[in-house]
Amino acid sequence: MDMIINGEMVSGSDTFSVTNPFDESTVDRVPLAGRAEAESAIMAAHSARDSMRSLSARKISDKLYDVADELKAQMDPLAEMITLESGKPIRFSRDEVRRSVETAILCAEEARRLYGESIPMDAGIGGGGLYGFTVRLPLGVVAAITPFNYPLNLAIHKVGPALAAGNTAVLKPSLEAPLSAMRLVEIMNEHLPPGAVNVITGRASEIGDVIIDSPLVDKISFTGSVEVGRYISRRASMKKVTLELGGNDPLIVMDDTDVDLAVESAVRGSYLYSGQVCIAVKRLIVHRDVADEFADKLVKKTRSLREGDPMDPETDIGPLINEEAAIGVEKAVLDAADSGAEILCGGKRRGNFVEPTVLDHVNPSMDLVSSETFGPVSPIIRVADADEAIRIANGTCYALQAGVFTDNIRTALRFASEIEAGTVLINKQSTFRVDHMPFGGFKCSGMGKEGVKYAVRDMTRTKLIVLNTR
């Protein structure tokens, strides 16, 4: 598959093999862009700004509705592409395409809602006779850098709002799973002016700094690791930046809740896409009075999960993105066991696969839970009360999302108030997300908010216009 720059397909002299994590077969090859291609894509987006600004909000909206229709029409091939490039079980890939269709529709709707406001100028000294109002204008060029785990929906969560706000875009998807994002840009390119949206594939070491440093890029929207996010933040200077970084999300289970419901949610939250989700449940903080019951039921549910070929609709657990990732998860589990945690089930690795794993008596200081573990692991930390649960939940630099299970409204409100997280969900696991809600964390989980309305807002600038009516 080729890159798209200024509306044209662009290949490269050097290519990269996109590998199926399940069987290590080659899915496709993509070009490895260098500095010249990256600069060309940025220049194309910069030059296309006038073409985008000449389109009315209605026309941009209509074009994004057309993109949504095309995504829906290609549901099955897109889902298969996501599964082949990422190892995500096919039923979850279909969910991702459905969400991407909805995200495109939300972008189309928000394109018609770029509202300004009237300003009561006469509320200040000297403001009599003045009429003020604001308008929201596009920033210019938005650079979007996306990861492997939701290759289609996270791409449209960045590029879609950029276009809805009247910007142009340059997308750099992860080399590990770039194909569905590239197909998205192909579809968008059929409906938008040349250069309005471009996609380049390459190593971050080769083209990352070109994107970050370019004076023609007005905003960077990045989803990925904390280390890279910090690097971008330091280097981006005056550019606007949105950073969606890691998570170490807790699920707190109190002694007054429905344990069966909590277990069901823990399974969904811990093992979705083999735990390779920034908002996956990474820590199970369980009141000691229900911990035995919770652990027993969690093990039973975990053992019922089916591991295998992600193209099989019955598969629950697929491979991790590569063997290096699987080895890292295996090491974290074994290190925790060596430090006193008890493996109740799972814990073994086979190539890119890691068995869904439940550990009990985990200490908050263990690397398994003090850092973000990107794998199918359910570590149980036992606590005595709400005070200890809150302290442990907040005892990390991450603050993305958190889930709390309790039937006591006062306890629920206390957790909602005191847990440090961008979102606190009561009686719901942290993996819950709908695509129009504000999404983003605090501390080292990032800065800024996504969710279509909020992304559009951050991809515009506000201009004040004042009329002297005297």
C-alpha positions as CSV (number, residue, x, y, z in Angstrom):
1,M,0.0,0.0,0.0
2,D,1.3,3.5,-0.9
3,M,1.4,6.8,0.9
4,I,-0.9,9.6,-0.2
5,I,0.7,13.1,-0.6
6,N,-1.1,15.9,-2.3
7,G,-3.8,13.6,-3.6
8,E,-1.3,11.2,-5.3
9,M,-0.1,7.7,-4.4
10,V,3.5,7.8,-3.5
11,S,5.8,4.8,-3.1
12,G,9.3,4.6,-1.8
13,S,12.6,2.9,-2.7
14,D,12.7,1.3,0.7
15,T,9.7,-0.5,2.3
16,F,8.6,-2.1,5.6
17,S,6.8,-5.4,6.0
18,V,3.6,-5.2,8.0
19,T,3.4,-8.6,9.8
20,N,0.4,-10.5,11.0
21,P,1.0,-11.0,14.8
22,F,-0.9,-14.3,14.7
23,D,1.2,-16.3,12.2
24,E,4.1,-13.9,11.3
25,S,3.0,-13.8,7.7
26,T,3.5,-10.6,5.7
27,V,0.2,-8.7,5.3
28,D,1.5,-6.0,3.0
29,R,4.5,-3.7,2.5
30,V,4.5,0.1,3.0
31,P,7.0,2.7,2.1
32,L,9.5,4.0,4.5
33,A,9.3,7.8,4.2
34,G,12.3,10.0,4.7
35,R,12.8,13.7,5.3
36,A,11.9,14.6,1.7
37,E,8.5,12.8,1.8
38,A,7.6,14.1,5.2
39,E,8.4,17.7,4.1
40,S,6.4,17.1,0.9
41,A,3.4,15.9,2.8
42,I,3.5,18.9,5.2
43,M,3.9,21.3,2.2
44,A,1.0,19.7,0.5
45,A,-1.2,20.2,3.6
46,H,0.0,23.8,3.9
47,S,-0.8,24.5,0.3
48,A,-4.2,23.0,0.5
49,R,-5.4,25.3,3.3
50,D,-7.1,27.8,0.9
51,S,-8.9,24.9,-0.8
52,M,-10.3,23.7,2.5
53,R,-11.2,27.3,3.6
54,S,-13.1,27.8,0.4
55,L,-15.5,24.9,1.4
56,S,-18.5,25.9,3.4
57,A,-19.3,24.2,6.7
58,R,-22.1,22.4,4.9
59,K,-19.9,21.1,2.2
60,I,-17.3,19.8,4.7
61,S,-20.0,18.2,6.7
62,D,-21.5,16.5,3.6
63,K,-18.1,15.2,2.6
64,L,-17.5,13.7,6.0
65,Y,-21.0,12.1,5.9
66,D,-19.8,10.5,2.5
67,V,-16.7,9.2,4.3
68,A,-18.9,7.6,7.0
69,D,-21.0,6.0,4.3
70,E,-18.0,4.6,2.6
71,L,-16.5,3.2,5.9
72,K,-19.9,1.5,6.6
73,A,-20.0,0.0,3.1
74,Q,-16.5,-1.4,3.6
75,M,-17.1,-2.7,7.1
76,D,-16.0,-6.3,6.5
77,P,-12.8,-5.7,4.5
78,L,-11.7,-2.9,7.0
79,A,-12.4,-5.2,10.0
80,E,-10.4,-8.0,8.3
81,M,-7.5,-5.6,7.6
82,I,-7.4,-4.4,11.3
83,T,-7.3,-8.1,12.4
84,L,-4.6,-9.0,10.0
85,E,-2.3,-6.1,10.9
86,S,-2.9,-5.9,14.6
87,G,-4.0,-9.4,15.8
88,K,-7.2,-8.0,17.2
89,P,-10.0,-10.6,17.3
90,I,-12.3,-10.0,14.4
91,R,-15.5,-9.3,16.4
92,F,-13.6,-6.5,18.2
93,S,-12.3,-5.2,14.8
94,R,-15.9,-5.0,13.6
95,D,-16.7,-3.0,16.7
96,E,-13.9,-0.7,15.9
97,V,-15.1,-0.1,12.3
98,R,-18.6,0.6,13.7
99,R,-17.2,3.1,16.1
100,S,-15.2,4.7,13.3
101,V,-18.4,5.1,11.3
102,E,-20.0,6.8,14.3
103,T,-16.9,9.0,14.8
104,A,-17.1,10.1,11.2
105,I,-20.7,11.0,11.6
106,L,-20.0,13.0,14.8
107,C,-17.3,14.9,12.8
108,A,-19.8,15.7,10.1
109,E,-22.2,17.0,12.7
110,E,-19.6,19.1,14.5
111,A,-18.5,20.7,11.2
112,R,-21.8,22.6,11.3
113,R,-21.4,23.7,14.9
114,L,-18.4,26.0,14.8
115,Y,-20.2,28.6,17.0
116,G,-18.9,31.9,18.2
117,E,-20.5,34.1,20.8
118,S,-21.5,37.7,21.3
119,I,-19.5,39.7,23.8
120,P,-21.2,42.4,26.0
121,M,-18.6,45.0,25.3
122,D,-20.5,47.7,27.3
123,A,-19.9,45.6,30.5
124,G,-16.4,47.2,30.6
125,I,-15.2,50.8,30.9
126,G,-15.3,52.4,27.5
127,G,-17.2,49.6,25.9
128,G,-20.4,51.6,25.3
129,G,-21.6,51.6,21.7
130,L,-19.3,48.7,20.8
131,Y,-20.6,45.4,19.4
132,G,-18.4,42.4,19.8
133,F,-18.5,38.8,18.6
134,T,-16.1,35.9,18.1
135,V,-15.6,33.5,15.3
136,R,-13.7,30.2,15.3
137,L,-11.1,29.7,12.6
138,P,-9.0,26.7,11.6
139,L,-5.5,26.5,12.9
140,G,-4.0,25.4,9.6
141,V,-2.1,22.1,9.4
142,V,-2.7,19.4,12.0
143,A,-0.2,16.6,12.3
144,A,-1.7,13.3,13.7
145,I,0.5,10.5,15.1
146,T,-1.4,7.3,16.0
147,P,-0.6,3.9,17.6
148,F,-1.3,0.3,16.6
149,N,-4.0,-0.7,19.0
150,Y,-7.0,1.2,17.4
151,P,-5.5,1.9,14.0
152,L,-8.7,3.1,12.3
153,N,-10.7,4.7,15.1
154,L,-7.8,6.6,16.6
155,A,-6.8,7.9,13.2
156,I,-10.3,9.2,12.5
157,H,-10.5,10.7,16.0
158,K,-7.7,13.0,15.0
159,V,-8.0,13.6,11.2
160,G,-11.8,13.8,11.3
161,P,-12.0,16.7,13.8
162,A,-9.2,18.5,12.0
163,L,-11.1,18.4,8.7
164,A,-14.4,19.3,10.5
165,A,-12.7,22.5,11.8
166,G,-11.5,23.4,8.3
167,N,-7.9,22.3,8.8
168,T,-5.7,20.1,6.6
169,A,-3.9,17.1,8.0
170,V,-0.8,14.9,7.8
171,L,-1.3,11.5,9.4
172,K,1.6,9.3,10.5
173,P,0.2,5.9,11.7
174,S,2.2,3.3,13.5
175,L,4.4,1.1,11.3
176,E,3.1,-1.9,13.2
177,A,-0.4,-1.4,12.0
178,P,-0.7,1.3,9.3
179,L,-2.9,-0.3,6.7
180,S,-6.4,0.6,7.9
181,A,-5.4,4.2,8.6
182,M,-3.9,4.4,5.1
183,R,-7.2,3.0,3.7
184,L,-9.1,5.7,5.6
185,V,-7.0,8.4,4.0
186,E,-7.6,6.8,0.6
187,I,-11.3,7.1,1.2
188,M,-11.1,10.7,2.4
189,N,-8.9,11.6,-0.5
190,E,-11.8,10.7,-2.9
191,H,-14.0,13.4,-1.3
192,L,-11.6,16.2,-0.4
193,P,-9.3,18.6,-2.2
194,P,-5.8,17.3,-3.0
195,G,-3.5,17.8,-0.1
196,A,-6.3,18.2,2.4
197,V,-5.3,14.9,4.1
198,N,-2.0,13.1,3.6
199,V,-0.6,9.9,5.0
200,I,3.1,9.0,5.4
201,T,4.6,5.9,6.8
202,G,8.1,5.8,8.3
203,R,10.2,5.3,11.3
204,A,9.8,8.0,14.0
205,S,13.6,8.3,14.1
206,E,13.5,9.4,10.5
207,I,10.5,11.6,10.2
208,G,9.3,12.4,13.7
209,D,11.5,15.5,14.2
210,V,10.6,16.7,10.7
211,I,6.9,16.8,11.8
212,I,7.5,18.2,15.2
213,D,10.0,20.9,14.1
214,S,8.2,22.1,10.9
215,P,7.1,25.7,11.1
216,L,4.2,24.8,8.7
217,V,2.6,22.5,11.3
218,D,0.2,24.3,13.6
219,K,-0.9,21.5,15.9
220,I,0.3,18.0,16.9
221,S,-2.1,15.4,18.1
222,F,-0.3,12.3,19.5
223,T,-1.4,9.1,21.0
224,G,1.4,6.9,22.3
225,S,4.0,6.5,25.1
226,V,4.7,8.9,27.9
227,E,8.4,9.1,26.9
228,V,7.6,10.2,23.3
229,G,4.8,12.5,24.6
230,R,7.2,14.3,26.8
231,Y,9.7,14.6,24.0
232,I,7.1,16.1,21.7
233,S,6.0,18.5,24.4
234,R,9.5,19.7,25.0
235,R,10.3,20.1,21.4
236,A,7.0,21.5,19.9
237,S,7.7,25.0,21.2
238,M,4.7,27.3,20.3
239,K,2.6,24.6,18.6
240,K,-0.6,23.5,20.1
241,V,-0.3,19.9,21.4
242,T,-2.7,17.2,22.5
243,L,-1.1,14.2,24.1
244,E,-3.1,11.0,24.8
245,L,-0.5,8.9,26.7
246,G,-0.5,5.8,28.8
247,G,-2.8,4.6,31.6
248,N,-2.6,2.4,34.7
249,D,-6.3,2.4,35.3
250,P,-7.7,1.0,38.5
251,L,-10.9,-0.9,39.0
252,I,-11.9,-0.6,42.7
253,V,-14.3,-3.2,44.1
254,M,-15.8,-2.4,47.5
255,D,-17.5,-4.8,49.9
256,D,-21.0,-3.4,49.3
257,T,-21.2,-4.1,45.6
258,D,-22.5,-6.9,43.3
259,V,-19.4,-9.0,43.0
260,D,-20.6,-10.9,39.9
261,L,-21.1,-7.6,38.1
262,A,-17.7,-6.4,39.1
263,V,-16.1,-9.7,37.9
264,E,-17.8,-9.4,34.5
265,S,-16.6,-5.9,34.1
266,A,-13.1,-6.8,35.3
267,V,-12.9,-9.5,32.6
268,R,-14.1,-7.1,29.9
269,G,-11.7,-4.4,31.1
270,S,-8.6,-6.5,31.6
271,Y,-8.6,-8.7,28.5
272,L,-10.1,-6.5,25.8
273,Y,-7.6,-6.8,22.8
274,S,-5.4,-8.8,25.2
275,G,-5.0,-5.8,27.5
276,Q,-3.3,-3.7,24.8
277,V,-5.5,-0.7,25.5
278,C,-4.5,2.5,27.3
279,I,-7.8,2.4,29.3
280,A,-7.7,-1.3,30.1
281,V,-8.1,-2.3,33.7
282,K,-4.5,-2.6,34.9
283,R,-5.0,-2.8,38.6
284,L,-7.9,-4.6,40.5
285,I,-8.1,-2.9,43.9
286,V,-10.4,-5.2,45.9
287,H,-11.8,-4.8,49.5
288,R,-10.4,-7.7,51.5
289,D,-13.8,-8.8,52.7
290,V,-14.9,-9.8,49.2
291,A,-11.4,-10.5,47.7
292,D,-11.6,-14.3,48.0
293,E,-15.0,-14.5,46.3
294,F,-13.9,-12.0,43.7
295,A,-10.7,-13.9,42.9
296,D,-12.4,-17.3,42.7
297,K,-15.1,-16.0,40.3
298,L,-12.5,-14.0,38.2
299,V,-10.4,-17.1,37.7
300,K,-13.4,-19.1,36.6
301,K,-14.4,-16.4,34.0
302,T,-10.8,-16.0,32.9
303,R,-10.3,-19.8,32.3
304,S,-13.5,-19.7,30.1
305,L,-11.9,-17.3,27.6
306,R,-10.9,-18.8,24.2
307,E,-7.4,-18.1,22.9
308,G,-6.7,-18.6,19.2
309,D,-6.9,-17.3,15.7
310,P,-8.2,-13.7,15.8
311,M,-10.0,-14.3,12.5
312,D,-12.2,-16.8,14.3
313,P,-15.4,-15.0,15.6
314,E,-15.3,-17.2,18.7
315,T,-11.8,-16.0,19.7
316,D,-11.6,-13.9,22.9
317,I,-7.8,-13.6,23.2
318,G,-5.5,-13.0,20.3
319,P,-1.7,-12.4,20.1
320,L,0.1,-9.3,21.4
321,I,1.4,-7.1,18.7
322,N,4.8,-8.8,18.6
323,E,7.0,-11.2,20.6
324,E,9.0,-8.4,22.2
325,A,5.7,-7.1,23.8
326,A,4.8,-10.6,24.9
327,I,8.2,-11.2,26.5
328,G,7.9,-8.0,28.4
329,V,4.5,-9.0,29.8
330,E,5.7,-12.4,30.7
331,K,8.7,-10.9,32.6
332,A,6.5,-8.5,34.6
333,V,4.3,-11.5,35.6
334,L,7.2,-13.7,36.6
335,D,8.9,-10.9,38.5
336,A,5.7,-10.2,40.5
337,A,5.5,-13.9,41.3
338,D,9.1,-13.9,42.5
339,S,8.3,-11.0,44.7
340,G,5.4,-12.7,46.5
341,A,2.4,-12.5,44.2
342,E,0.4,-15.7,43.6
343,I,-0.4,-16.7,40.0
344,L,-3.9,-18.1,40.2
345,C,-4.2,-18.9,36.5
346,G,-2.4,-18.3,33.2
347,G,1.1,-16.7,33.3
348,K,2.5,-18.7,30.4
349,R,3.7,-17.3,27.0
350,R,3.8,-19.0,23.6
351,G,5.3,-16.8,20.9
352,N,3.3,-13.7,20.7
353,F,0.5,-15.1,22.9
354,V,0.3,-14.5,26.7
355,E,-2.3,-16.5,28.5
356,P,-4.9,-14.4,30.3
357,T,-3.5,-14.2,33.8
358,V,-4.9,-13.6,37.3
359,L,-2.5,-12.8,40.1
360,D,-3.5,-12.3,43.8
361,H,-1.7,-10.6,46.7
362,V,0.0,-8.1,44.4
363,N,1.9,-5.4,46.2
364,P,1.4,-1.9,44.7
365,S,5.2,-1.4,44.5
366,M,5.7,-4.3,42.0
367,D,6.6,-3.3,38.5
368,L,3.6,-5.2,37.2
369,V,1.3,-2.5,38.6
370,S,3.6,0.5,39.3
371,S,4.2,0.7,35.6
372,E,1.8,0.2,32.7
373,T,1.6,-3.5,31.7
374,F,0.2,-3.7,28.2
375,G,-1.1,-7.3,28.3
376,P,-3.9,-9.7,29.4
377,V,-3.1,-9.5,33.1
378,S,-5.5,-9.1,36.1
379,P,-3.5,-8.2,39.2
380,I,-5.5,-8.2,42.5
381,I,-4.4,-5.8,45.2
382,R,-6.3,-6.3,48.5
383,V,-7.2,-3.3,50.6
384,A,-8.8,-2.7,54.0
385,D,-11.0,0.3,53.2
386,A,-11.8,3.2,50.9
387,D,-8.9,5.3,52.3
388,E,-6.4,2.6,51.2
389,A,-8.1,2.1,47.9
390,I,-7.9,5.8,47.0
391,R,-4.3,6.0,48.1
392,I,-3.3,3.1,45.9
393,A,-5.4,4.3,43.0
394,N,-3.6,7.6,43.1
395,G,-0.2,6.2,43.7
396,T,1.0,6.3,40.1
397,C,1.9,9.0,37.7
398,Y,-0.9,7.9,35.4
399,A,-4.4,9.4,35.7
400,L,-6.5,8.4,32.7
401,Q,-9.7,6.6,33.7
402,A,-10.9,4.7,36.7
403,G,-13.7,2.4,37.6
404,V,-15.4,2.0,41.0
405,F,-17.9,-0.6,42.1
406,T,-20.0,0.3,45.1
407,D,-23.7,0.5,45.9
408,N,-23.2,3.3,48.4
409,I,-23.9,6.7,46.8
410,R,-21.8,8.6,49.4
411,T,-18.8,6.2,48.8
412,A,-19.3,6.6,45.0
413,L,-19.2,10.4,45.2
414,R,-16.2,10.3,47.5
415,F,-14.3,8.2,44.9
416,A,-15.5,10.4,42.1
417,S,-14.1,13.4,43.9
418,E,-10.8,12.1,45.2
419,I,-9.5,9.7,42.5
420,E,-7.1,11.5,40.2
421,A,-8.3,10.6,36.7
422,G,-9.7,12.3,33.7
423,T,-12.8,10.1,34.0
424,V,-14.2,8.2,36.9
425,L,-16.8,5.6,36.1
426,I,-19.2,4.3,38.8
427,N,-20.2,0.7,38.4
428,K,-18.4,0.5,35.1
429,Q,-14.9,-0.6,34.0
430,S,-12.3,1.9,32.8
431,T,-12.4,0.6,29.2
432,F,-15.8,2.3,28.6
433,R,-15.7,5.0,26.0
434,V,-18.2,6.5,23.7
435,D,-16.8,8.6,20.9
436,H,-18.4,11.9,21.7
437,M,-17.4,12.1,25.4
438,P,-14.5,14.2,26.5
439,F,-11.5,11.8,26.7
440,G,-8.1,12.5,28.2
441,G,-6.2,12.1,31.4
442,F,-4.2,14.1,33.9
443,K,-0.6,13.9,35.1
444,C,1.6,11.8,32.8
445,S,-1.4,10.4,31.1
446,G,-1.4,13.4,28.9
447,M,-2.9,16.8,28.2
448,G,-5.9,18.1,26.2
449,K,-9.1,16.3,25.4
450,E,-10.3,14.2,22.6
451,G,-13.9,13.2,21.8
452,V,-15.0,14.9,18.6
453,K,-16.6,18.1,19.9
454,Y,-13.6,18.7,22.2
455,A,-11.0,17.9,19.6
456,V,-12.7,20.3,17.1
457,R,-12.7,23.0,19.7
458,D,-8.9,22.5,20.3
459,M,-8.2,22.5,16.5
460,T,-9.6,26.1,16.1
461,R,-8.6,29.5,17.2
462,T,-10.9,32.3,18.4
463,K,-10.9,35.7,16.7
464,L,-12.7,38.7,18.3
465,I,-14.4,41.2,16.0
466,V,-15.5,44.6,17.4
467,L,-17.8,47.1,15.6
468,N,-18.0,50.7,16.7
469,T,-21.7,51.5,16.2
470,R,-21.4,55.2,17.3
